[in-house]
């Protein structure tokens, strides 16, 4: 697993479709949610724009559950 596949905030898998060569041609889960810019700004500078957050750290679990039920 590459560092691009790990959440920079917690180190768990971020499930980023674009970071995985097997699914790089598919839309990522993050395309269907809105991430609060404050969540991204809370990351230390050295961790920003290196890899995607996981859904939990991006604080979008509820949005993703709503999309699954729709």
Secondary structure, DSSP 4 states (H G I P E B T S, - for coil): --GGGB-TTT-SB---TTTSTTTTTS--GGGGS---HHHHHTS-GGGTTTSPPPTTTTT-HHHHHHHHH-
